[in-house]
Amino acid sequence: MKPLSAPRPLEIGAAYIRVSTDDQTELSPDAQTRVIMEAAKADGFIIPKEFIFIEKKGISGRKAENRPEFQHMIAIAKSQKPAPFSRLYLWKFSRFARNQEESTFYKGILRKKCSIEIKSVSEPIMEGMFGRLIETIIEWFDEYYSINLSGEVLRGMTEKALRSGYQTAPCLGYSAVGEGNPFIIDEKNYPIVEYIFQSFYSGKDLNAIARDANQYGFRSRRGNLFDRRSICRVLTNHFYIGEVNWNGITFQGTHETRPSVSSIFHDVQKRIESEYRPLSRREVSSTAHWLSGLLKCSICGGSLGYNRSNDRKKRPDTFQCWKYAKGLHPGSCSVSVHIAEKAVLDSLRKVITTKHAEYECIQKNDQAIKGDEIVFQEALTRIKVKERRIREAYEKEIDTLEEYKQNKLRLKTEREELESNFSHVCKDSAGEPETIPDKAELIRRIYVAHEMISDPDVDYETKGNALRAVVKKIVFDRKSSLFSFFYYLS
């Protein structure tokens, strides 16, 4: 009697599944999984659950870096030798990638470095060079289809706009109904739009409208608090008078508009143009004033920004909390520049006269160590970037294995030297505590700061640096009109 042969052991396979939204003949993830599992079983392969990699629906195949499950699959394949699975199953080659360059690169990794076969269950091809040629032709066609599709979609959307089709995201106060039909008024949120327009038309400024809207519980279309910019975007949106704009194409829409907004729209635009500069422009200067950055709001802790007046006879230069200026909290925290300057000089003179001040001691060692640590972390980050680049160069077969080993060893030595040097710096700083200056030194520095600030010929930057050498921050309380000075010594 002939002895029975031992059963052939099942081999381990994997499945990669991706469903796009641009293919009307696309199989669902469950259907792709079922077809792949049947094909694998017929081939003598078993696919464990942990080796079924399914992307979320709608993820594009154009860029591999945007596909987390794909990257996870590649990482597992490279995690050990031999690879944990020996064949990768796809429903179509286009599921692997729709970018021919990336497809070639990642297939090269799986086939050459991991010895993994790649099989499309719906596109069977023969083995050998001729089969590989057919596979390449399929990849070229898939990439052409993807690029052509994006162009067709853009052309379709452009044609839709030219035919007065609605395809933009609806603005505050409107809702989309689909199929390119005109948007309809959202009765719940349109009153917010009316409130914003009527408030501005009646004379309120952008900041006041934002603050009041937030207090009433109103929110922007995305559910955020209102600020000056978001109020201005509502006021300048021509959709509220019937104009629709998409990608530079403008047409007169057929959606409903209401006189409560449309009748005052043009008057609102005239006021915006005459009273407000473009909100996208900001005057930023580190020397706008020597107090810039030191004054803080007692309500929120934010900095008081310097506001230069266009007519100082009618309105003086002021400092104002930037969060209040954007409408992010109620309660103004503004003070004229003249009052703030006088308060600083009075405080400095008082310390000089009384020889007394509450102050905080900050050791230089602490600051030095912190500075060294920042430099150390930046250098460490640069080494990590280099390590990633040499690894990518090896994976893309730009560098040989020997070159990769040499570069890796060089960076390892560089890292060890950096860590050793930083360790010595920390030990040296901790070993000998630095002598802390006494109060007399603080009084001397305050005297110098007072002399510089009082001198009209000294520039703002020098004045600011002199004050920052002795003052950590100055908190202003608008309700009590009090300034709190926080002196320090290092």
Secondary structure, 3 states (H helix, E strand, C coil): CCCCCCCCCCEEEEEEECCCCCCCCCCCHHHHHHHHHHHHHHHCEECCHHHEEECCCCCCCCCHHHCHHHHHHHHHHHCCCCCCCCEEEECCHHHHCCCHHHHHHHHHHHHHHCCCEEEECCCCCCCCHHHHHHHHHHHHHHHHHHHHHHHHHHHHHHHHHHCCCCCCCCCCCEECCCCCCCCEECCCCHHHHHHHHHHHHCCCCHHHHHHHHHHCCCCCCCCCCCCHHHHHHHHCCHHHHCEEEECCEEEECCCCCCHHHHCCHHHHHHHHHHHCCCCCCCCCCCCCCCCCCCEEECCCCCEEEEECCCCCCCCCCEEEEHHHHCCCCCCCCEEEHHHHHHHHHHHHHHHHHHCCCCEEECCHHHHHHHHHHHHHHHHHHHHHHHHHHHHHHHHCCCCCHHHHHHHHHHHHHHHHHHHHHHHHHHHHHHHCCCCCCCHHHHHHHHHHHHHHHHCCCCCHHHHHHHHHCCEEEEEEECCCCEEEEEEEEC
